[in-house]
Amino acid sequence: MNTSVNRRAFLAGAVGAATLAAMSRPGMAVPAKQGPWISVFSKHLQFLDYKQLAKTCRELGLDGVDLTVRDKGHVLPKNVARDLPAAVEALRAEGLDVPMITTALNSGDDPDARPILEAASKLGIPYFRIGGLTYDANGEILAQLARYTEQLRGLAKLAEELNLSAGYHNHSGTGQVGGPVWDLHRMIEAIQSPRFGSNYDIGHAKVEGAFGDWQITARLMAPHVKMMAVKDFVWEKDKPKWVPLGSGVVQFPEVFRIMRASGFAGPVSIHVEYKTANDDALLEDLRKAAVTLRGYLKDAGYA
């Protein structure tokens, strides 16, 4: 596949893209933004090395990158001490930042937890996404939820120690812990840590919330949302079909208005869960998504 980026086209098309403040040196964190970071989930750009990722994301009009730090990710857990600083330096050299990382961690007892989170903390990365959990189809739901709550409590304590904020990602589908959203809220209330909350996925919440429940769960979760993920879909009978941002049924401005009213200003990560013709088509869709997302945030009252 042709993975080259037409710089002139992307720079010309990134209308409305915000520019970040200058850095004192490449390894230092970009100063905090007043509103949400527009980021991309780096899983979709796995074909790019760190420097290519940084240049491409700048040309796409993004503020930062939601960097995968997990098996088959941009940074492998076993190499985190070496590779996470290299990735972050490459991104910050292009005026971008890494406001969050996506991990597979879902327990404080995971041997990878401390090395990954210590590396993130030293680099000034404020947020990390927790790995997903699933219900046993034959188990009692509340008993499983209590067990998972204790499992995540250890991760929340580690986040507190290292001055990080953890967000659990809600997925739609059979057996997904956090999919109904009420169960995630229950875990957050039980753990009672200011460093543990939600990486709220608007698309998945709409899938499970369908007609009106998503509005209630968005209001319920808003005070606990640390980060957000955006994706869009249309219904094909009783299943979601993921589509480009803005071409589906998700009511983004309304969700962002709910979040803004609760003071949300964290990272918003763009996800592309549908197939594109090639890598260049993917990049073009991401450029359009960044512009569309900025429009939604403006409609919701963000500057």
KAPE-V135743 format. One record per pair of residues at least 12 apart in sequence whose ideal C-beta (glycine too) atoms are under 8 Angstrom apart, sorted by the first residue. I is the first residue (numbers start at 0). J is the second residue. D is the distance in Angstrom with one decimal. If there is no record, write none. Layout:
I;J;D  I;J;D
This chain:
0;46;7.6  0;277;5.0  0;278;4.9  0;279;8.0  1;277;6.7  1;278;6.8  1;279;5.9  2;46;5.6  2;47;7.0  2;51;7.8  2;278;4.6  2;279;7.5  3;279;7.5  4;54;7.5  4;55;5.2  4;58;5.8  4;279;7.7  4;282;6.0  6;58;5.5  9;58;4.0  9;59;6.0  9;60;7.5  9;282;7.3  9;286;5.7  10;58;5.8  12;60;7.7  12;286;5.5  12;287;7.9  12;290;7.6  13;58;7.2  13;59;6.6  13;60;3.0  13;286;6.2  13;289;6.8  13;290;6.9  14;60;8.0  14;290;6.1  15;60;7.6  15;290;5.9  15;293;5.0  15;294;7.4  16;60;3.1  16;61;7.5  16;289;6.6  16;290;7.5  16;293;7.3  17;32;7.8  17;37;7.4  17;62;6.2  17;293;7.5  18;94;7.0  19;32;7.4  19;62;6.2  19;94;5.2  19;95;6.9  19;96;6.8  21;94;7.5  22;91;5.8  22;94;7.3  25;88;5.1  25;91;5.1  25;92;4.1  26;84;7.3  26;87;7.5  26;88;5.2  26;91;6.7  27;91;6.9  27;123;7.6  28;91;7.3  28;96;6.2  28;122;7.4  28;123;3.7  28;124;7.9  29;63;7.8  29;91;6.5  29;94;7.3  29;95;7.4  29;96;4.1  32;62;6.9  32;264;7.3  33;264;7.0  33;302;6.5  34;264;5.6  34;296;6.7  34;301;4.5  34;302;5.9  35;227;7.4  35;263;7.2  35;264;5.8  35;265;6.3  35;266;6.6  35;267;4.6  35;296;6.3  35;301;6.6  36;62;4.5  36;63;4.8  36;96;7.0  36;98;4.4  36;265;7.3  36;266;4.3  36;267;6.7  37;60;7.8  37;61;5.5  37;62;4.7  37;63;7.5  37;267;6.0  37;269;7.3  37;289;5.6  37;292;5.8  37;293;6.5  37;296;7.9  38;61;6.2  38;62;6.3  38;63;4.5  38;64;5.7  38;65;4.7  38;98;6.2  38;99;7.0  38;266;5.1  38;267;6.6  38;268;4.9  38;269;6.9  39;56;6.2  39;59;7.3  39;61;5.7  39;64;6.0  39;65;6.5  39;268;6.7  39;269;4.9  39;285;6.0  39;289;8.0  40;65;4.8  40;67;7.6  40;101;6.8  40;228;7.2  40;268;4.9  40;269;6.6  40;270;5.0  40;271;7.8  41;64;5.3  41;65;6.2  41;66;5.0  41;67;5.0  41;72;7.4  41;73;5.1  41;101;7.8  42;67;5.3  42;72;7.2  42;101;7.4  43;270;7.3  43;271;4.9  43;281;6.5  43;285;7.5  44;56;7.7  45;67;7.7  45;71;7.8  45;72;7.8  45;73;6.9  46;278;6.1  49;73;7.3  49;85;6.0  49;86;4.6  49;89;4.0  49;90;7.4  50;89;5.0  52;64;6.7  52;73;7.2  52;86;7.7  52;89;7.1  52;90;7.1  53;89;4.5  53;90;4.5  53;92;6.6  53;93;4.2  53;95;6.2  54;93;5.9  55;282;6.7  56;90;7.3  56;93;7.4  56;95;5.7  57;93;4.4  57;94;6.2  57;95;5.9  59;282;6.6  59;285;5.3  59;286;4.9  59;289;5.9  60;286;6.3  60;289;4.6  60;290;6.7  61;95;6.7  61;269;8.0  61;285;7.9  61;289;5.6  62;95;6.6  62;96;7.0  62;98;7.8  63;90;7.1  63;95;5.1  63;96;4.3  63;97;5.9  63;98;5.0  63;266;6.8  64;90;5.8  64;95;6.4  64;96;8.0  64;97;5.7  65;97;7.9  65;98;7.5  65;99;5.1  65;100;7.3  65;101;5.8  65;128;7.5  65;226;8.0  65;266;6.5  65;268;4.0  66;83;7.8  66;86;6.1  66;87;7.8  66;90;7.9  66;97;5.1  66;99;7.6  66;100;5.0  66;101;7.1  67;100;7.4  67;101;5.1  68;83;6.4  68;100;4.5  68;101;6.9  68;102;5.3  68;115;5.7  68;119;7.6  68;127;7.9  69;101;6.7  69;102;5.5  69;103;4.2  69;130;7.4  70;103;6.7  72;101;7.4  73;86;6.1  74;86;5.8  74;100;7.8  76;103;8.0  76;111;4.3  76;114;7.2  76;115;5.9  79;111;7.8  79;114;5.6  79;115;5.2  79;118;4.8  80;114;6.7  80;118;5.8  83;100;7.8  83;115;7.9  83;118;4.8  83;119;6.9  83;122;6.5  84;118;7.3  84;122;6.2  87;122;5.1  87;124;7.2  97;122;7.4  97;124;5.3  98;124;7.1  98;125;6.3  98;126;6.0  98;226;7.8  98;265;7.2  98;266;4.0  99;124;6.9  99;125;7.3  99;126;3.8  99;127;6.2  99;128;6.3  99;166;7.6  99;198;7.9  99;226;5.4  99;265;7.8  99;266;4.8  99;268;7.0  100;115;7.6  100;119;5.7  100;124;5.9  100;126;7.7  100;127;5.0  100;128;7.0  101;127;7.5  101;128;4.3  102;115;5.9  102;127;5.6  102;128;6.2  102;129;6.9  102;130;6.1  103;130;3.9  104;116;7.8  104;127;7.5  104;129;6.0  104;130;5.5  104;154;6.2  105;129;5.5  105;130;4.3  105;131;7.2  105;132;5.7  105;147;7.9  105;150;6.5  105;151;6.6  105;154;7.0  106;150;4.7  106;151;7.3  106;153;6.1  106;154;6.2  107;150;7.8  107;151;8.0  107;152;7.4  107;153;2.4  107;154;4.5  107;155;7.7  107;156;6.2  107;157;5.1  108;150;7.9  108;153;6.0  109;154;8.0  112;154;6.5  112;157;6.0  113;157;6.7  115;127;7.7  116;157;5.9  116;158;7.0  116;161;5.2  116;163;6.0  117;161;6.3  119;161;7.7  119;163;6.3  120;161;4.1  120;162;6.1  120;163;5.8  124;163;7.5  125;163;6.6  125;164;6.1  126;163;6.9  126;164;5.0  126;165;7.7  126;166;6.2  126;198;8.0  126;225;5.8  126;226;5.2  126;265;6.4  126;266;6.1  127;158;7.5  127;163;5.9  127;164;7.6  127;165;5.8  127;166;7.4  128;165;7.8  128;166;5.5  128;167;7.8  128;168;5.6  128;198;4.9  128;226;6.8  129;151;7.0  129;154;6.6  129;165;5.5  129;166;6.6  129;167;4.7  129;168;6.9  129;198;7.4  131;168;6.4  131;170;5.8  131;175;6.8  131;176;7.0  131;177;7.4  132;147;5.3  132;150;7.9  132;176;4.0  132;177;7.4  133;174;4.5  133;175;6.2  133;176;6.2  134;174;4.7  134;175;7.7  134;176;6.0  135;174;7.9  136;174;6.3  140;182;7.8  143;176;7.9  144;176;7.3  144;182;5.6  144;185;6.6  144;186;6.8  147;176;6.0  147;186;6.9  148;185;7.8  148;186;4.7  148;189;5.0  148;190;6.4  151;167;7.2  151;186;6.3  151;190;6.5  151;195;7.0  152;190;5.2  152;192;7.8  154;195;7.5  155;190;5.2  155;192;4.1  155;194;5.8  155;195;3.8  156;192;7.4  158;192;7.3  158;194;4.1  158;195;6.5  159;192;6.1  159;193;7.8  159;194;4.7  163;194;6.6  164;194;5.2  164;195;7.7  164;196;6.9  164;225;4.7  164;226;8.0  164;265;7.9  165;194;6.2  165;195;5.1  165;196;7.2  165;225;7.2  166;196;5.7  166;197;5.6  166;198;3.2  166;199;7.7  166;224;7.7  166;225;4.2  166;226;4.5  167;183;5.8  167;186;7.4  167;195;7.8  167;196;7.6  167;197;6.1  167;198;6.2  168;198;4.3  168;200;5.9  168;228;6.6  169;183;6.0  169;197;7.0  169;198;7.8  169;199;6.7  169;200;5.2  169;203;5.4  169;204;6.1  169;207;7.8  170;200;7.0  170;203;5.3  171;202;8.0  171;203;4.2  171;204;8.0  171;206;3.9  171;207;4.9  171;239;7.0  178;203;7.0  178;207;5.4  179;207;6.2  180;204;6.1  180;207;7.0  180;208;7.4  180;216;4.0  180;219;7.0  180;220;6.2  181;216;6.9  181;219;7.4  183;197;6.1  183;220;7.3  184;216;7.8  184;219;5.6  184;220;6.1  184;223;7.1  187;223;5.0  196;223;4.1  196;224;6.2  196;225;4.3  197;220;5.3  197;223;5.2  197;224;4.8  197;225;6.4  197;226;7.9  198;224;7.9  198;225;6.5  198;226;4.5  198;227;7.0  198;228;6.3  199;217;7.6  199;220;5.8  199;224;4.6  199;226;7.4  199;227;5.0  199;228;7.2  199;258;7.6  200;227;7.4  200;228;4.2  200;229;7.8  200;230;7.1  200;270;7.8  201;227;6.6  201;228;7.1  201;229;5.5  201;230;7.4  201;249;5.7  201;251;6.5  201;254;5.1  202;228;7.4  202;229;6.7  202;230;3.7  202;231;6.1  202;232;5.8  202;239;7.7  202;241;7.5  202;247;7.9  202;249;5.7  202;270;7.4  202;272;7.9  203;228;8.0  203;230;7.7  204;216;6.1  204;217;6.6  204;254;8.0  205;232;7.5  205;248;6.9  205;249;4.9  205;250;7.6  206;232;6.6  206;239;4.8  213;254;7.8  214;253;7.5  214;257;7.7  217;254;5.5  217;257;4.9  217;258;7.5  218;257;5.8  221;257;5.3  221;258;5.5  221;260;7.1  221;261;3.8  221;263;6.9  222;261;5.0  224;258;5.9  224;261;7.2  224;263;5.4  224;265;7.3  225;265;5.5  226;265;4.8  226;266;4.9  226;267;7.5  226;268;6.8  227;258;7.0  227;263;7.4  227;265;6.9  227;266;7.3  227;267;4.7  227;268;7.1  228;267;7.5  228;268;4.8  228;269;8.0  228;270;5.5  229;244;6.4  229;249;7.9  229;251;6.8  229;267;6.1  229;268;7.2  229;269;5.8  229;270;6.7  229;288;7.9  229;292;6.3  230;244;7.2  230;249;7.7  230;269;7.8  230;270;4.3  230;271;7.4  230;272;5.5  231;243;6.7  231;244;5.0  231;245;6.5  231;246;6.2  231;247;3.4  231;248;7.5  231;249;5.0  231;251;8.0  232;247;4.7  232;248;6.7  232;249;6.9  233;246;7.7  233;247;5.0  233;248;6.0  234;248;7.1  240;273;7.6  241;271;7.9  241;272;3.9  241;273;4.3  242;273;6.1  243;271;8.0  243;273;7.4  243;284;5.4  243;287;7.0  243;288;6.8  244;269;6.9  244;287;7.5  244;288;4.2  244;291;5.1  244;292;6.5  245;287;7.9  245;288;7.6  245;291;4.4  251;292;7.7  251;295;4.3  251;299;8.0  252;295;5.1  252;298;4.2  252;299;5.0  253;299;7.9  255;295;5.9  255;296;5.8  255;298;7.6  255;299;3.4  255;300;8.0  255;301;7.1  256;299;4.5  256;300;6.5  258;299;7.8  259;299;5.4  259;300;5.4  259;301;6.2  267;292;6.7  267;296;7.7  269;285;6.4  269;288;5.1  269;289;6.9  269;292;6.5  271;284;6.3  271;285;6.8  271;288;7.6
